[in-house]
Amino acid sequence: MSECLTCGGLGLLVMLVGGWWSYKVIKKRRMIKQKNMFFKRNGGLLLKQQLSSHETNVENTKLFNSKDLEMATDRFNVNRILGQGGQGTVYKGMLADGRIVAVKKSRVIDEGKLQEFINEVVILSQINHRNVVKLIGCCLETEVPLLVYEYIPNGTLFQYVNEQIEEFPLTWDMRLRIATEVAGALYYLHSLASSPIYHRDIKSTNILLDEKYRAKVADFGTSRSITVDQTHLTTLVHGTFGYLDPEYLQSSQFTEKSDVYSFGVVLAELLTGEKAISSTRTQESKSLATYFIQSVEENNLFDVLDSRVLKEGKKEEIIVVANLAKRCLNLNGKKRPTMKEVTKELEAVQTLQKAPNLQQNYEELEYVQAEMYEPWDAAPSSTTSSVDAQPLLPSQSI
């Protein structure tokens, strides 16, 4: 009798263990099947195809599993949220190796947003520049795709320009350096990357500041890589109101000069401390581009400058940078400078800051600028009149 009970107990135990093991196996198979389904739905196959057809740093772009990122973000705890936007929510996380990262979790499963996600991975995999945010990897086996970036701790340029972070105001020297760094990153994208890249959404909220307050250009969801012989992209209009190139709005043709226009708005933000679009200005001047150009036309530049710029910046430096912003905002894209020219001019201003004879040096800079213009552009004749020397833009409304 006892032997029967023992046999029965063992049989029951074997059945329980077998049942539990079968359950685990089936569950694991379902999870693998679900992850494979998510991987395909999130564009994993398309992403692999895109990566293989571009010159990319594939070996540096890691595919994370979902458990790694759940642990890194404490299961995407709300206390880890760094920010939220149109594309999704960004969480602060720590990987198993101790690295602090930013994890972007897509908001919804949407075909258009999915294409932007894949595009961002492909674009960032082609870029290696100190002033462009670095993509560490991605995860495609979850319900919504995830991107993993280097963590940039000091917020966005927008927050500082608009004094949302009052305890650390941007000095004139910092503004000039940040403008030069962003210009250099765009010059790299347009001219030095393996294939020319148009960012297509340059704005102060897409410029992050690292631990040393160096600029990092971010958000490449709508960016495009083009062939060397292409001059423009004909697409549905993408971008942010207030930063959009008026020519692009009219023609739907995005060129490298469209990025230049958007950068001109950022320069105007750095000079004035004003927002790209503001309801506190008059109806005709809601657009910062319009407001800035009107102020220059009416010789009121020094009345609209940010107080810190006015206090710390030398008049010659301010005039050169304002003149550069005005040229970037030219309604005629062909008359805007290239990002290479913008970068060289800003670097020259930084270099000349340290020189003893400012007046002579800035006159030399104006001479160099004159040499760079096409015949139809009127070059500035002197330092003190550089803002007024170029043909001024009519009031523009975006």
NUGU-364518 format. One record per residue (C-alpha): residue number from 0; residue in three letters; x, y, z. Coordinates in Angstrom, 1 decimal. Example, Ala and Ser with C-alpha at 12.3 -4.5 7.8 and 13.67 -1.06 7.14 Angstrom:
// residues 2
ATOM   vexnu   zati        x        y        z
ATOM       0    Ala     12.3     -4.5      7.8
ATOM       1    Ser     13.7     -1.1      7.1
//
This chain:
// residues 398
ATOM   vexnu   zati        x        y        z
ATOM       0    Met      0.0      0.0      0.0
ATOM       1    Ser      2.7      2.4      1.0
ATOM       2    Glu      4.6      1.5     -2.2
ATOM       3    Cys      1.5      2.4     -4.3
ATOM       4    Leu      1.2      5.7     -2.4
ATOM       5    Thr      4.9      6.4     -3.1
ATOM       6    Cys      4.6      5.5     -6.7
ATOM       7    Gly      1.4      7.7     -7.0
ATOM       8    Gly      3.2     10.6     -5.3
ATOM       9    Leu      6.2     10.3     -7.6
ATOM      10    Gly      3.9     10.1    -10.6
ATOM      11    Leu      2.0     13.2     -9.5
ATOM      12    Leu      5.3     15.0     -9.0
ATOM      13    Val      6.5     14.0    -12.4
ATOM      14    Met      3.3     15.2    -13.9
ATOM      15    Leu      3.5     18.5    -12.1
ATOM      16    Val      7.2     19.0    -13.1
ATOM      17    Gly      6.4     17.9    -16.6
ATOM      18    Gly      3.4     20.2    -16.8
ATOM      19    Trp      5.4     23.2    -15.4
ATOM      20    Trp      8.3     22.5    -17.8
ATOM      21    Ser      5.8     22.3    -20.7
ATOM      22    Tyr      4.2     25.5    -19.7
ATOM      23    Lys      7.6     27.3    -19.5
ATOM      24    Val      8.6     25.9    -22.9
ATOM      25    Ile      5.3     27.0    -24.5
ATOM      26    Lys      5.6     30.4    -22.8
ATOM      27    Lys      9.1     30.8    -24.0
ATOM      28    Arg      8.2     29.9    -27.5
ATOM      29    Arg      5.3     32.3    -27.5
ATOM      30    Met      7.6     35.1    -26.2
ATOM      31    Ile     10.1     34.4    -28.9
ATOM      32    Lys      7.4     34.3    -31.5
ATOM      33    Gln      6.0     37.6    -30.2
ATOM      34    Lys      9.4     39.2    -30.1
ATOM      35    Asn     10.0     38.1    -33.7
ATOM      36    Met      6.6     39.5    -34.7
ATOM      37    Phe      7.5     42.9    -33.0
ATOM      38    Phe     10.9     42.8    -34.6
ATOM      39    Lys      9.4     42.5    -38.1
ATOM      40    Arg      6.5     44.9    -37.4
ATOM      41    Asn      8.9     47.5    -36.0
ATOM      42    Gly     10.9     47.4    -39.2
ATOM      43    Gly     13.8     45.1    -38.1
ATOM      44    Leu     14.1     43.6    -41.6
ATOM      45    Leu     13.8     46.9    -43.3
ATOM      46    Leu     16.4     48.4    -40.9
ATOM      47    Lys     18.8     45.6    -41.6
ATOM      48    Gln     18.4     46.2    -45.3
ATOM      49    Gln     18.9     49.9    -44.9
ATOM      50    Leu     22.0     49.5    -42.7
ATOM      51    Ser     23.6     47.1    -45.1
ATOM      52    Ser     23.0     49.5    -48.0
ATOM      53    His     24.7     52.5    -46.3
ATOM      54    Glu     28.2     53.2    -45.0
ATOM      55    Thr     27.4     52.9    -41.3
ATOM      56    Asn     29.0     52.2    -38.0
ATOM      57    Val     27.0     49.0    -37.7
ATOM      58    Glu     29.5     47.5    -35.3
ATOM      59    Asn     28.9     50.4    -33.0
ATOM      60    Thr     25.1     50.3    -33.2
ATOM      61    Lys     24.0     47.7    -30.6
ATOM      62    Leu     20.7     45.7    -30.7
ATOM      63    Phe     19.5     45.7    -27.1
ATOM      64    Asn     17.1     43.1    -25.7
ATOM      65    Ser     14.0     44.4    -23.9
ATOM      66    Lys     15.1     43.1    -20.4
ATOM      67    Asp     18.3     45.2    -20.6
ATOM      68    Leu     16.3     48.4    -21.1
ATOM      69    Glu     13.6     47.5    -18.6
ATOM      70    Met     16.3     47.1    -16.0
ATOM      71    Ala     18.1     50.2    -17.1
ATOM      72    Thr     15.0     52.4    -16.8
ATOM      73    Asp     13.5     50.7    -13.7
ATOM      74    Arg     10.7     49.4    -15.9
ATOM      75    Phe     10.2     52.8    -17.6
ATOM      76    Asn      9.5     54.5    -14.3
ATOM      77    Val      7.8     57.9    -14.6
ATOM      78    Asn     10.4     59.3    -12.3
ATOM      79    Arg     13.0     58.6    -15.0
ATOM      80    Ile     11.3     60.7    -17.7
ATOM      81    Leu     13.6     63.3    -19.1
ATOM      82    Gly     11.2     64.7    -21.7
ATOM      83    Gln      8.2     64.1    -24.0
ATOM      84    Gly      7.7     65.0    -27.6
ATOM      85    Gly      5.9     64.2    -30.8
ATOM      86    Gln      8.0     61.0    -31.4
ATOM      87    Gly      7.7     59.6    -27.8
ATOM      88    Thr      9.0     59.7    -24.3
ATOM      89    Val     12.7     59.9    -23.3
ATOM      90    Tyr     13.8     58.1    -20.1
ATOM      91    Lys     17.1     58.3    -18.2
ATOM      92    Gly     18.7     54.9    -17.7
ATOM      93    Met     21.8     53.1    -16.5
ATOM      94    Leu     23.1     50.1    -18.5
ATOM      95    Ala     24.7     47.0    -16.8
ATOM      96    Asp     28.2     48.4    -17.5
ATOM      97    Gly     27.3     51.6    -15.6
ATOM      98    Arg     26.9     53.9    -18.6
ATOM      99    Ile     24.1     56.5    -18.2
ATOM     100    Val     21.9     56.6    -21.3
ATOM     101    Ala     18.8     58.2    -22.7
ATOM     102    Val     16.1     55.8    -23.9
ATOM     103    Lys     13.5     57.1    -26.4
ATOM     104    Lys     10.3     55.0    -26.3
ATOM     105    Ser      8.0     55.6    -29.3
ATOM     106    Arg      4.6     56.9    -28.4
ATOM     107    Val      2.4     54.8    -30.7
ATOM     108    Ile      2.7     52.2    -33.4
ATOM     109    Asp      2.3     54.4    -36.4
ATOM     110    Glu      3.6     53.6    -39.9
ATOM     111    Gly      4.8     57.2    -40.4
ATOM     112    Lys      6.5     57.4    -37.0
ATOM     113    Leu      8.0     53.9    -37.6
ATOM     114    Gln      9.6     55.2    -40.8
ATOM     115    Glu     11.1     58.1    -38.9
ATOM     116    Phe     12.4     55.8    -36.2
ATOM     117    Ile     14.2     53.6    -38.8
ATOM     118    Asn     15.4     56.7    -40.6
ATOM     119    Glu     16.9     58.1    -37.4
ATOM     120    Val     18.9     54.8    -36.8
ATOM     121    Val     20.2     54.8    -40.4
ATOM     122    Ile     21.2     58.4    -40.4
ATOM     123    Leu     22.9     58.4    -37.0
ATOM     124    Ser     24.7     55.2    -37.9
ATOM     125    Gln     26.4     57.2    -40.6
ATOM     126    Ile     27.5     60.1    -38.4
ATOM     127    Asn     30.5     60.4    -36.2
ATOM     128    His     30.9     64.0    -35.0
ATOM     129    Arg     31.5     65.5    -31.5
ATOM     130    Asn     28.6     67.9    -31.8
ATOM     131    Val     26.0     65.3    -32.9
ATOM     132    Val     24.3     63.2    -30.3
ATOM     133    Lys     25.6     59.6    -30.4
ATOM     134    Leu     23.3     56.7    -31.1
ATOM     135    Ile     24.3     53.7    -28.9
ATOM     136    Gly     21.7     51.2    -30.1
ATOM     137    Cys     18.1     50.2    -30.4
ATOM     138    Cys     15.6     47.6    -29.4
ATOM     139    Leu     13.0     46.3    -31.9
ATOM     140    Glu     11.6     43.3    -30.0
ATOM     141    Thr      9.1     45.3    -27.9
ATOM     142    Glu      5.6     46.5    -28.7
ATOM     143    Val      7.0     49.9    -29.6
ATOM     144    Pro     10.6     50.4    -30.8
ATOM     145    Leu     13.2     51.9    -28.5
ATOM     146    Leu     16.3     54.1    -29.3
ATOM     147    Val     19.3     54.3    -26.9
ATOM     148    Tyr     21.5     57.5    -27.0
ATOM     149    Glu     24.3     58.9    -25.0
ATOM     150    Tyr     22.9     60.9    -22.1
ATOM     151    Ile     23.2     64.7    -22.5
ATOM     152    Pro     22.7     66.2    -19.0
ATOM     153    Asn     22.1     69.9    -19.3
ATOM     154    Gly     18.9     70.2    -21.2
ATOM     155    Thr     18.1     72.1    -24.5
ATOM     156    Leu     19.4     75.4    -25.8
ATOM     157    Phe     15.8     76.6    -25.9
ATOM     158    Gln     15.6     76.4    -22.1
ATOM     159    Tyr     18.7     78.6    -21.6
ATOM     160    Val     17.9     81.2    -24.3
ATOM     161    Asn     14.4     81.6    -22.8
ATOM     162    Glu     15.7     81.7    -19.3
ATOM     163    Gln     13.9     78.6    -18.1
ATOM     164    Ile     17.1     77.7    -16.3
ATOM     165    Glu     17.8     81.1    -14.6
ATOM     166    Glu     20.5     79.8    -12.3
ATOM     167    Phe     22.9     79.4    -15.3
ATOM     168    Pro     22.5     82.2    -17.8
ATOM     169    Leu     24.3     81.8    -21.1
ATOM     170    Thr     27.2     84.3    -21.5
ATOM     171    Trp     27.9     85.9    -24.9
ATOM     172    Asp     31.1     83.8    -25.3
ATOM     173    Met     29.0     80.6    -24.7
ATOM     174    Arg     26.4     81.7    -27.2
ATOM     175    Leu     29.1     82.3    -29.8
ATOM     176    Arg     30.8     79.0    -29.1
ATOM     177    Ile     27.5     77.1    -29.2
ATOM     178    Ala     26.5     78.8    -32.5
ATOM     179    Thr     29.9     77.8    -33.9
ATOM     180    Glu     29.6     74.2    -32.8
ATOM     181    Val     26.1     73.8    -34.3
ATOM     182    Ala     27.3     75.4    -37.5
ATOM     183    Gly     30.2     73.0    -37.6
ATOM     184    Ala     27.9     70.0    -37.1
ATOM     185    Leu     25.7     71.2    -40.0
ATOM     186    Tyr     28.8     71.8    -42.2
ATOM     187    Tyr     29.9     68.2    -41.5
ATOM     188    Leu     26.4     66.9    -42.3
ATOM     189    His     26.1     68.8    -45.6
ATOM     190    Ser     29.7     68.5    -46.9
ATOM     191    Leu     31.8     66.0    -45.0
ATOM     192    Ala     29.6     63.0    -44.1
ATOM     193    Ser     29.8     59.9    -46.3
ATOM     194    Ser     26.6     61.1    -48.1
ATOM     195    Pro     25.3     64.6    -47.7
ATOM     196    Ile     22.6     64.8    -44.9
ATOM     197    Tyr     19.9     67.4    -44.5
ATOM     198    His     18.7     67.7    -40.9
ATOM     199    Arg     15.3     69.3    -41.8
ATOM     200    Asp     14.4     70.3    -38.2
ATOM     201    Ile     17.0     72.6    -36.8
ATOM     202    Lys     15.7     74.5    -33.8
ATOM     203    Ser     16.8     75.4    -30.3
ATOM     204    Thr     14.9     72.5    -28.7
ATOM     205    Asn     16.9     70.0    -30.9
ATOM     206    Ile     20.2     71.4    -29.7
ATOM     207    Leu     21.2     69.7    -26.4
ATOM     208    Leu     24.0     70.8    -24.0
ATOM     209    Asp     26.4     68.3    -22.4
ATOM     210    Glu     28.2     68.4    -19.1
ATOM     211    Lys     30.6     71.1    -20.4
ATOM     212    Tyr     27.8     73.0    -22.2
ATOM     213    Arg     29.0     71.9    -25.6
ATOM     214    Ala     26.3     71.7    -28.3
ATOM     215    Lys     24.9     68.3    -29.5
ATOM     216    Val     22.5     68.4    -32.5
ATOM     217    Ala     19.7     65.8    -31.9
ATOM     218    Asp     16.5     64.4    -33.4
ATOM     219    Phe     17.2     63.1    -36.9
ATOM     220    Gly     13.8     61.5    -37.4
ATOM     221    Thr     12.9     63.6    -40.5
ATOM     222    Ser     16.5     63.9    -41.7
ATOM     223    Arg     17.5     62.7    -45.2
ATOM     224    Ser     20.7     61.3    -46.7
ATOM     225    Ile     21.0     62.2    -50.4
ATOM     226    Thr     23.3     61.4    -53.3
ATOM     227    Val     26.2     63.7    -53.9
ATOM     228    Asp     24.7     65.0    -57.2
ATOM     229    Gln     21.3     65.8    -55.7
ATOM     230    Thr     20.6     69.5    -55.0
ATOM     231    His     17.2     69.2    -53.3
ATOM     232    Leu     14.5     66.8    -51.9
ATOM     233    Thr     10.9     67.1    -53.0
ATOM     234    Thr      8.8     66.0    -50.1
ATOM     235    Leu      5.8     66.7    -48.0
ATOM     236    Val      6.7     69.7    -45.8
ATOM     237    His      8.3     68.7    -42.5
ATOM     238    Gly      9.7     70.9    -39.8
ATOM     239    Thr      8.7     73.4    -37.1
ATOM     240    Phe      6.7     76.6    -37.6
ATOM     241    Gly      8.9     79.6    -37.1
ATOM     242    Tyr     12.0     77.8    -38.4
ATOM     243    Leu     10.8     76.7    -41.8
ATOM     244    Asp     12.4     78.0    -44.9
ATOM     245    Pro      9.7     80.1    -46.8
ATOM     246    Glu     11.1     78.8    -50.2
ATOM     247    Tyr     10.6     75.2    -48.9
ATOM     248    Leu      7.0     76.0    -47.8
ATOM     249    Gln      6.2     77.3    -51.3
ATOM     250    Ser      8.0     74.7    -53.4
ATOM     251    Ser      8.2     71.6    -51.2
ATOM     252    Gln     11.8     71.4    -52.3
ATOM     253    Phe     14.2     71.1    -49.4
ATOM     254    Thr     17.8     72.1    -50.0
ATOM     255    Glu     20.9     72.5    -47.8
ATOM     256    Lys     20.0     76.3    -47.7
ATOM     257    Ser     16.8     75.4    -45.9
ATOM     258    Asp     18.9     74.1    -43.0
ATOM     259    Val     20.8     77.4    -43.3
ATOM     260    Tyr     17.6     79.4    -42.9
ATOM     261    Ser     16.6     77.4    -39.8
ATOM     262    Phe     20.1     78.0    -38.3
ATOM     263    Gly     19.6     81.7    -39.0
ATOM     264    Val     16.5     81.6    -36.7
ATOM     265    Val     18.6     79.9    -34.0
ATOM     266    Leu     21.3     82.7    -34.4
ATOM     267    Ala     18.5     85.3    -34.0
ATOM     268    Glu     17.3     83.5    -30.8
ATOM     269    Leu     20.9     83.6    -29.4
ATOM     270    Leu     21.1     87.3    -30.2
ATOM     271    Thr     17.7     88.4    -28.9
ATOM     272    Gly     16.6     85.8    -26.4
ATOM     273    Glu     13.3     85.8    -28.2
ATOM     274    Lys     11.2     82.7    -29.2
ATOM     275    Ala     10.9     81.7    -32.9
ATOM     276    Ile      7.2     82.3    -32.7
ATOM     277    Ser      5.7     84.6    -30.0
ATOM     278    Ser      2.2     85.8    -29.4
ATOM     279    Thr      3.5     88.8    -27.3
ATOM     280    Arg      4.8     90.5    -30.5
ATOM     281    Thr      2.6     92.2    -33.0
ATOM     282    Gln      0.7     90.2    -35.6
ATOM     283    Glu      3.3     91.2    -38.3
ATOM     284    Ser      6.2     90.3    -36.0
ATOM     285    Lys      5.1     87.0    -34.5
ATOM     286    Ser      7.8     85.3    -36.5
ATOM     287    Leu     11.3     86.0    -35.0
ATOM     288    Ala     12.8     86.1    -38.5
ATOM     289    Thr     10.4     88.9    -39.5
ATOM     290    Tyr     10.9     90.7    -36.2
ATOM     291    Phe     14.7     90.5    -36.4
ATOM     292    Ile     14.9     91.7    -40.0
ATOM     293    Gln     12.5     94.5    -39.3
ATOM     294    Ser     14.7     95.6    -36.4
ATOM     295    Val     17.8     95.6    -38.5
ATOM     296    Glu     16.0     97.5    -41.3
ATOM     297    Glu     14.9    100.2    -38.9
ATOM     298    Asn     18.4    100.4    -37.3
ATOM     299    Asn     17.0     99.0    -34.0
ATOM     300    Leu     19.3     96.0    -33.7
ATOM     301    Phe     20.7     97.1    -30.4
ATOM     302    Asp     17.2     97.7    -29.0
ATOM     303    Val     16.2     94.1    -29.5
ATOM     304    Leu     19.3     92.3    -28.2
ATOM     305    Asp     19.3     90.1    -25.1
ATOM     306    Ser     20.5     92.2    -22.2
ATOM     307    Arg     23.4     89.8    -21.5
ATOM     308    Val     24.5     90.0    -25.2
ATOM     309    Leu     24.3     93.8    -25.0
ATOM     310    Lys     26.3     93.9    -21.8
ATOM     311    Glu     29.1     91.4    -22.6
ATOM     312    Gly     29.4     91.4    -26.4
ATOM     313    Lys     31.7     93.8    -28.3
ATOM     314    Lys     29.8     95.9    -30.8
ATOM     315    Glu     31.9     94.7    -33.7
ATOM     316    Glu     31.3     91.0    -32.8
ATOM     317    Ile     27.5     91.5    -32.5
ATOM     318    Ile     27.3     93.4    -35.8
ATOM     319    Val     29.2     90.6    -37.6
ATOM     320    Val     27.0     87.8    -36.1
ATOM     321    Ala     23.8     89.8    -36.7
ATOM     322    Asn     24.9     90.4    -40.3
ATOM     323    Leu     25.5     86.7    -40.7
ATOM     324    Ala     22.0     85.8    -39.2
ATOM     325    Lys     20.5     88.3    -41.7
ATOM     326    Arg     22.2     86.6    -44.6
ATOM     327    Cys     21.1     83.2    -43.4
ATOM     328    Leu     17.5     84.5    -43.4
ATOM     329    Asn     17.5     85.8    -46.9
ATOM     330    Leu     14.3     84.9    -48.7
ATOM     331    Asn     16.3     83.9    -51.7
ATOM     332    Gly     18.0     80.6    -50.8
ATOM     333    Lys     20.8     81.1    -53.4
ATOM     334    Lys     21.9     84.2    -51.6
ATOM     335    Arg     22.3     82.5    -48.3
ATOM     336    Pro     25.8     81.4    -47.3
ATOM     337    Thr     26.7     77.7    -47.1
ATOM     338    Met     27.2     76.2    -43.7
ATOM     339    Lys     30.9     76.0    -44.5
ATOM     340    Glu     31.0     79.8    -44.9
ATOM     341    Val     28.9     80.3    -41.8
ATOM     342    Thr     31.3     78.1    -39.8
ATOM     343    Lys     34.4     79.9    -41.0
ATOM     344    Glu     32.9     83.3    -40.2
ATOM     345    Leu     31.9     82.3    -36.7
ATOM     346    Glu     35.3     80.7    -36.1
ATOM     347    Ala     36.9     83.9    -37.3
ATOM     348    Val     34.9     86.0    -34.8
ATOM     349    Gln     36.0     83.6    -32.0
ATOM     350    Thr     39.7     83.9    -33.1
ATOM     351    Leu     39.5     87.7    -33.5
ATOM     352    Gln     38.1     88.0    -30.0
ATOM     353    Lys     41.5     87.3    -28.6
ATOM     354    Ala     43.3     89.7    -30.9
ATOM     355    Pro     44.4     93.2    -29.6
ATOM     356    Asn     43.4     95.3    -32.6
ATOM     357    Leu     39.7     94.6    -32.8
ATOM     358    Gln     38.7     97.3    -35.3
ATOM     359    Gln     41.3     96.4    -37.8
ATOM     360    Asn     40.7     92.7    -37.5
ATOM     361    Tyr     36.9     93.0    -38.0
ATOM     362    Glu     37.5     95.2    -41.0
ATOM     363    Glu     39.7     92.3    -42.4
ATOM     364    Leu     36.9     89.9    -41.6
ATOM     365    Glu     34.4     92.0    -43.5
ATOM     366    Tyr     36.9     92.0    -46.5
ATOM     367    Val     37.0     88.2    -46.4
ATOM     368    Gln     33.2     88.1    -46.3
ATOM     369    Ala     33.1     90.4    -49.4
ATOM     370    Glu     35.3     88.0    -51.3
ATOM     371    Met     32.9     85.1    -50.6
ATOM     372    Tyr     29.8     86.8    -52.1
ATOM     373    Glu     28.3     86.2    -55.6
ATOM     374    Pro     28.3     89.3    -57.9
ATOM     375    Trp     24.6     90.0    -57.1
ATOM     376    Asp     25.3     90.3    -53.4
ATOM     377    Ala     26.4     93.7    -52.1
ATOM     378    Ala     29.3     93.1    -49.6
ATOM     379    Pro     29.7     95.2    -46.5
ATOM     380    Ser     32.1     98.1    -46.8
ATOM     381    Ser     33.0     98.7    -43.2
ATOM     382    Thr     32.7     97.1    -39.8
ATOM     383    Thr     30.3     99.8    -38.3
ATOM     384    Ser     27.9     99.6    -41.3
ATOM     385    Ser     28.0     95.8    -41.9
ATOM     386    Val     24.4     95.2    -40.9
ATOM     387    Asp     23.1     97.9    -43.3
ATOM     388    Ala     25.5     97.2    -46.2
ATOM     389    Gln     23.7     94.1    -47.4
ATOM     390    Pro     20.4     94.5    -49.3
ATOM     391    Leu     17.8     94.2    -46.5
ATOM     392    Leu     15.0     91.6    -46.6
ATOM     393    Pro     11.4     92.7    -46.9
ATOM     394    Ser      9.2     91.8    -43.9
ATOM     395    Gln      8.4     88.1    -44.1
ATOM     396    Ser      5.7     86.1    -42.6
ATOM     397    Ile      6.0     82.4    -42.2
//
